[in-house]
């Protein structure tokens, strides 16, 4: 099993929307991953706890796949491309890790 974790620090405002609204949009898009992308085995979007240190990231996307081929298929899937396009427009920074569970 492959776990894919992406951490995002978001702009306070982007696209005329607040950080919180942009997180909600990201969550809405990611909510379709399980049904829309066959290789996704699990998906979770988590956000920073209110009051957590300011240097914490704002949001994490956590997905699981059977193997690297599944991860590669996910990265090319139109739903993921839509998610990526949104996040590129609202983020300050992004980092990720893919590892074997």
N, C-alpha and C positions, 0 to 999 in steps of 0.2 A: 504494500500500500504506500502511496506517495501523499504526503501532506504538503500543501501549498499555502504559505502564510504571507500576506502582503500587509504592510503597515503604512498608514497614510497620515500625514500632517496636512490639514486643510487650511486654505485661506479663510480669513474671517468673513469675507464676502467675495463671491465670484458669480458672474453671470446675472448680476442683479438680485442674487439670493443670499440668504444668511448661510453660515456654516451648517447650522442645524437642518435647514431645508435641503441643502446639498447632500447631507448624510441621509436624509429620508429618501431622496431620489435614488441614491446608490443602493440603499436597502431594498427599495421597490424593484430595481433592476435585478439585483442578486436573488431576490425571492423567486425569480423564474428559472434559475439555474438548474434546480433539481429536476423539474419537469421538462425543461427545454433543451438541456445539454446531456445527452445519454451517458457520457463518461463520468459525470459528477456523482460521487457516492454520498457526499455530505457537503453542506455549505453553512457557514455561520458568519454573520457580520456582527461585530461587537464594537462598542464605543467606550471612550474614556469615562470613568466614574466621575461625577461632579466632585470637585474639590481635589482631584488628583493633581500631582505636580504639573506645572505649566509645560515642562519639557517632555511630557508624555505625548505619544502620538494620539490623534483624535479617533482613529478608526482602524480596525483590522478586518481583513477578509480571510477566512480560513476554509479551505476546501480540501477534500480527499478524493483520490483517484486510485484505481486498481494498479496503474503502472504509468510510466512516463509517456507511453503512447496516448493514454487517456488525457494526461495533462496537455500534451501537444494539441490534441483535437479540441480541447476546451479553449485554448488560447486563440485558435482560429475561428471559433464559433461566433456567429453574428451577435448573440446575446452578450458574450464576453467582450467583443469588440465595442459594443454600445456602452458597456460598463466602463471599459478602459477609456473611451473617448470622453465620457462624463468626468471620470476621475482626473484625467490629464488637464481638463479645463478648470478644476476646482482645487487642486492640490498644491501645496508648497513643496512637499517631498514625498518620496515613495521608496520603500526598500522591501525586499522579499527574500524568502528562503523556501526551497523545495527539498524535502528530505524523506528518507525511507522510514516508515513506521514498523 
